[in-house]
């Protein structure tokens, strides 16, 4: 199958979150499975500064927009897996300090930037004579591609057999832009209706993608159900409900080559579920790194992630004082909203024997925290998929999560009587619920040590590889092709 994956970010080139992980990893894995695969991303400033082995593929490419023609340049790289990566260079749009905005404020021209990127992808495929059977688009940044195919290019033989799959990684981000961009994008008055692009007198790019895509996926089965009603749909549930037969949830996989405990250069000691001595060394090193007492008997809790309201940090903040009166330690790694950064950054000053924090992100430290902690806290208000709970289980750090999205799909609640469970799960969106669940975990650590060890080993046995998700995406691609054929 000829597959093109269109994404605003992809590892190992650029990422701000799960979208980058999934797009890059899925493209690489598909290219090893008898498919011809292209990945297309913008040539951001950061990529230009880091990548020395890309070469020019197309010196000048003319991209026809709604009211103008814009020129760009195309670079490429062929990876060892066979994956071909194309980079679209247009410095006015992409040679910037960050991907989507500065200081949490989105760039005003994001609509124009990613409309151009979407249209340039189609012009690129024509220029290189790559006729994709599937274009897999991701989130609002590339959600215009299904629209362009079904309106501008629907009679073009280059795309006559091209179907589209739209993956919604986080429906909270929809590409809500000013109506003034409609001429440049090429959206006319017929598409500016509530069923398609119109939203609060502006343009909603993700909403248009939902209308035009042949198939729609989300990144976990539970999240696929949650977005069909409010508040999970963030205002788009009525439009998704109309397409419910075309919506599927596919749980993300994790990169088991990077995230493992037995051959990991980021860890001071290696270990597995049958030989946990190395994990004890990792815990001691983690305590040392954060200047905490190096006591193996004290349970060490951890949080790694973005400092954002979505992550349920208010729940943790509101019960933190009481939690820190208990016999435990907590380490925190993250960055984001300044109010959270200030709170967690100052905690070690008030609790030097109990709390360690690092404001920012350091990949090696993230691995050490996952390996050295005994419990991992993820109290997310919503979580489309989540990867950290998977990392924590594979690393033997028992997760404490709220029952939502991918957390619900990956963590089985502890059941002492039936010897089941891989973590501790709570449901209420209240600080008291999180506090009580941490207390439950603490009681298990101190008073039911064997039960904790058994649960830890069950968690480490979980299979979160991409083996099954890749096969499910292939099935979705075939379904999209069938829908495309029926449409013609």
C-alpha positions, 0 to 999 in steps of 0.5 A: 500500500502507498501511504503518506503520513502528514503531520506538523511534527514527528520524531526524531525530527521535532515534537512537542507531545504525543502527536510527534511520537505517534506520527514518526513512529507509525511512519517508520513501522509501516515502512518495514511492513511491505508498504511504500511510505512517505512522511511529510513535515514542515522544515522548522528552524530547529530542524534546519539547525540540527539536521545535516544529512537532508538534501534538496529534492525539489528546488522550487515548488509552486503551491496554488492557494485560494487567492495566490500562488506560494513558492517553497522548496522541498528537502528529503531524507531516506531512513534506513527503514526505507521511510522517505521523509520530506520537509517543506521549506517556507521560511516566512511560515516555518523559520520561527522560534517555536512550532505553534506560538510564543509564550502560550500565545498561538501565532495569528497566521496559524491558519495560513501556515498550515493551510499552505502546508496541507496544500503543499503536501498535495502538490508535492505528491503530484511533483514526485509522481507518488500516488498515495492510496492513503493520506493519513492526516493528524489533528487540525494542522493537516485536517484541510487535506481531506477537504482539498481532495474532495473539492479541489482535486476530486477529478484529478487522476493523481488522487482518484484512488486516494482515501484519507484517515484523520487521527484526532490526538487531542480534540481540545485543539481544533484550529479555530481561526479567523474567517479572514483566512478563508480566501487564502485557504480556499474555503468558499461560502458553501463550506462556511456552514455549521456542518462543515467549517463555520464555528462561532463566526470563524473557521474550525479546521478540525471540524472541516476535517471531520466532515470530509475525512473517509475514516476518523481515528482517535488514540484510544478506544475509551477516548473514541467514546468520550468524544461522542458526547460532551464535555468530551467532544469539546463542542464537536460531539454532534458532528462526530456522532453523525460519523460514529460508524466511521470513528475508531479508537486505536490505542497508541503503542510505545517505542519499546526500543527506547523505553526499556529497562534491560538495555537502556543507556539512560539508566545507572543500572539495568533490570527486568521483572525477575531481577529488580536489584537494578531498580533499587539502584535507580531509586537510590540514584534518583533520590541522590539526584534530587538531594532526598534521603536515600532510604529504600523503605520510603515510597517514592512517588513521581510526576512527569509531564506538561504543566497544564490544566488537562493533567489534573494538577489542580487536584494534586496541588489542593491535596499536596499539603496533606499528602506531604504530611505522610511518610513518602517522597515525591519527585516532579519533572515538567514545564508549562503554565507558569502558575504550576511551574512556580508552585512545583518549583518552590516545593523543595524549599518548603519540603527539602526532605520530601520533594524534588523538582526539575522545571523543564524537560530532560529526556535522560532524567525522565527515564531515571524518574520512571525507573527510580520511582515506586508510584507514578501519578497521572490524575488527568482530567482527560487523557486521549491516550497517555504514554507515561502510564505505559512507561511507568508500568514497563519500568515497574513504577505502579501508576495512580490514574484517573479513569479517563481515555487511554488511562482507562484502557491501559491501567487495571484497578488493583483488586487485592482479593482476586490478585488482579490489577496493574495500578490504582484508579480513581474516578471522581474529579476531586482532590479528595479522590486523588488523596484517598487513592494515594493513601490507598497506594501508601497503605499497600506499600507499607502493609501489603508488600507482597501484593505491591510486588505482585502488582508491579510484576503484572504491570511490567508484563504488559505489552504496549508495543506497536505490533497490534496498533499497526495492524489496526491502522492497516485495517482502517486504511483498507476500510477508508479505501472501500469508502472512497471506492463507494464514494466514486 
